[in-house]
Amino acid sequence: MPRQTLPTSLSGIIADYLAGLAAEAGLARNSIAAYKRDLNRCGLFLAERGCSDWRDITTELIIDLIAANRLDGLAAASQVRLISTLRGFLKWHRAEHGFSGRDPLRTIGKIHLWKKLPQVLNPEEAMSLLNAPQTEHWIGLRDRALLALLYGGGLRVSEAIDLKVGDINLNLAGDNRPGIMRVSGKGRKERLVPIGGIAAQRVHEWIEERSKKFVTPEPNLLLSKSARALDRHFAYRTVKKYATQVDLTQSIHPHILRHSCATHLLLGGGDLRSVQEFLGHADLRTTEHYTHVEVGELQSLHRMHHPRA
């Protein structure tokens, strides 16, 4: 008969973690409940195998957990969410309780769990699209910046076209710290979004070109030929144009770049809560839609959480 109750040595740590999330991150009740379900599922699995301490968890046990979940018919999205939740929890546990040793999830991405669904670009396709605009002309520099914001920043198209020059603080000092964008999302709710690497460089190049090309009071970052803010339809046409140029056969629209950004963050080891905050989702269940992905060969795909950010 499977164990139904967690030992306090496991459940107490979960309670501490969830209390911290509720107090510090201000997550919605539904999000906290989802984390609790996932961690309880992991904890019960460990307890059934004689483990009474989270420090006892090993890569082999996690592999067994994944296999057991598959046999139980756990949906692919739920599998990814569970592993992402466990990743964030163990990271907190290691920092909070100061124990060392190999991260049991470090190589877990090498296990092929489920099929990739359509409407997600792989990193090579994403980079091909981002490199499509020709930069000999200012329009190409602008369009490269737009694509970089959608993929490297994971912005909604409305967020990208509403972004103001004054909302961006790029860090190009070479100390590996990302810059920051102040983004106004749904409901005019503001969030801070990191931007670094290639994305930051392309936005910087456009800002420099923009200052040469336009003398305008228009505060928006991305401008049309008439020095007006771009609209959504223009952004959609722009993405489709470059997708056609690089022979991407699926129907491409701006939200696929945001979807791909979220997917690649999760593939690269980002925990679900961090991705939720990055994307500006009020509810964790929205972020879960981005977990219908293939998780194979994690480390070989990504050196860091996001390959092009």
N, C-alpha and C positions, 0 to 999 in steps of 0.2 A: 504493500500500500504506500503510494508516494507521500512524502512528508507534506503537510499543509501549513505548518507554522514555522516561521524562521526562528532560529535561536537568537537570543538577545545580543550575542556577540556580533552577529551580522546585521540584525535589524536596527540596533542602536546607531551604528555608523551611518546607515541609510537615512535614519531620521535626522541626524546631525547635518548631513549633506543637504537634504531637502529643506531643512530650516534655514540654512545659509542661503540657498537659492532664493527662497521666498523673501528673505530679508534684504539681500544685497542686490539681486537681479530684478526683483519685482515682477516675477513671472506670473502669468495667469494661473488660476486654480487648475484648469484643465491640463496645462503644461506640467505642473508639479505632479498631478495624478498620473500622467503618462510616464514620467521618470520613475515614480514609485512602482508602477506595475512592472516596468522593465527590470529594475533593480531587484525587486522581490522575486521575479522569475529567475534571475541569475543566482540570487542567494539561495533559493530553494534547491536549485540544481546542485550548487556546491554542498549544501547541507546533506543532501541525499548521498553524497559521495564522501561524507565524513569530514568535510572542512568546517571549521568553526571560526575561521579568521580570514578576512579578505586578503591578507598577505599570502594565504595558501594558494591563491589562484595562479594557474599556469597556462601557458599557451595550449598545452594538450587538453586541459579542461575546457578551455574556450572552444576549441575545435569540436570536442564532444558535445558541448552545449549547442553549437550551430547544427551539428548533425541531428541531435535530438529534436531541435526545433523544426527542422525540415521534415522529420518523420511525423511530428505532431501536426504538420500542415500549416505552420506559421507563415503568413504571407511574406513575400520578399521585402516589401516596404517595412514591415514590422521587424524583420531580421536586421535590416540596415539601421533602423532607429535604435534597436536594442544595443547593437554593437557601438553605435555612436554615443548612446547614453552611458554605457559601461566605460567607454574611453574617457569621457569627461569625469565620471565618478572616480575612476582609478587615478587619474591625474591629480585630482583634488586630494584623494586619500594619501598619495605618496608625498605631496607637499605638506599636508596638514599633520601627518603622523611621522614624517621624516624617515621613512624606510627606503633603502636603496635596492638595487637589483635590477635585472632586465625587465623591461616593460613587456608583460605577457601578450600585449596586443601589437607589438612592434612588427611582427611578420604575418599577422592574421590576414592581411590583404592578399596574400598569395593563394588563398583558398577561393576557388570559383564557386559562387553560391547560386547565382541566378542569371537569367538572360537579361541583356540590356534592352530596354524598351526604346521605341523610336523617339524622335524629337530631342535628342541630346547629341551635341557634337563631341567627338573625341578631341583630345588636346591638339592633335595635328590638324584636324579640320578647323578648329577654332583659330589656330595660329595662321593657317592659310587664309582664312577670311580676314583676319586682322591686318594681314600684310597686303591685301588686295589693292587698296587705294594707292595711286601713284602720287608721290610727294613732290613732283616738280612744280605742281600748281597748288595754290592755297586751299583749293577745295579738297584735294587729297589729304592735306594735313588736318583739315577740319573733320573729314570723314574718318580718318584714323583715330582721332580723339573720341569721336562718337562711339565707334566700335570698342575702343579700349574701356570706355566708361560702362558700356553695357556688359562686357565680359569681365574685364579686370576689376570693375567696381560692383558688378552684379546689380546695376541700377535698373529700375523700371524705365521704359522709354520716356514716360512723363517726367520722371526725376532727372533724367539726363538732359532733356531739352529745357527744363526749368532751372538747371544749375547756373548759378551766377559766378562770375570771375572771383568776386569777393568771398565766395563760399569755399574756395580751394586754398589750402596751405600745403604746398608741395615741399617735401624734404629731399633735396638733391645733393646733400652734403656727403653722400657716400658712406654713411655710418649704418646702413641697413635698416634704419627706422623708416616706416612708411609715412607718407604725408597723410593729411586728413581732409575730408570733404564734409561740409555740413549739408545734408540732404534733407529736403522736405518731401516726405512720403505721403501715403494715403492719410486723409484726414488732416493734412498739413502738419502731421507729427514729424518733428525733426529727429534725426539721428546722425551720429558721426560715423563715417565710413572710411576705413584706411585705404590708401592708394599708394602703391609703390612699384618699383621695377619698371617694366616696359610700359605699363599703363601710365604711370606718373611721367615718364619721359615723353610720351606722345602727347599728353595733355600740356606739358610744358612747351613743347615745340609749337603746338597750336596757339597757345597764349602769346608766344613771341611773334608768330606770324600775324595773329589777330591784331596786335597793337600796331603793326606796320601797315596792314591792309585797311583797317577801319579807324576812323576818328568819329566815335559815336557815344552818346550817353547810354546806349542800350547795355544793361548790365549782364545780360545772358551770355554764357560762355560760347555757345554754338550759334553762329549767325548765318543767315542767307546772303545771297549776292546783294540784296537791298538793305543789308545791315539790320535785319529784323530777326527776332528769335525764330528758330525752326519750329515747325509744327509736327504733330505725331505722324501725319500722313507722309510728310517728307522723310522722316526718319525710317518709316517702314519701307518706302521705296528705295532708300539708300542701302539698307541692309540687303534687300532682295537683289538689287543691282550687283553688288559685290559677290553675293552668293552665286549668282549666275556666272560671273566671270571666273570663279574658281571651281565651277562644275559641281557644286553641292546639289545633289539630286533631290533631297527632301525639301519640303516647303519650309523655307527659312523666314522667320520674322524676329523682331528684336527680343521677344521674350524667351526665345530659344537660347540666346546668349546668356541671359540671366539664369535660366534653368541649367545650362551647361556650367556656369560659374559655380552654382550651388553644388552640383553633382561632383565637380572636380575638387571642391573644398572638402567634401565628405570623403571622397576617394583618397585624398591626401592626408587624412587623419583628423580633420576638423570635427569636433564634437557637435552634436545636433544643436545644443543651446547656443554655441558661438555662431553657428551658421544662421540660426533664427535671428539673433541680434544683428548680424551683418546684413541680412536681407530686409530687416525691418518688419518682420512678421509679428503681429500681436499674439498669435496663438500658435503653439507648437504644431498643431495638426496641419496648418498650412505648409510648414516646412517639410512635413513628412511626405508631401506630394513630390518632393525633390529627391526622395530616397529610392525611387524605382530605377535602380542602376545596377550595373555590373561592378563587382568589387575585386576583380581579379588583378593580380600583379600590382599591388598597391605601391610598393616601394620603387619598383622599376619605372612607374609612371611619373612619380612626383618626388622631387627633392624636398619641397616644402608643401604646405597645404595647398597652395594655388600655384600652378606651373607658370603663369604668365603675369601675375599681378605685380 
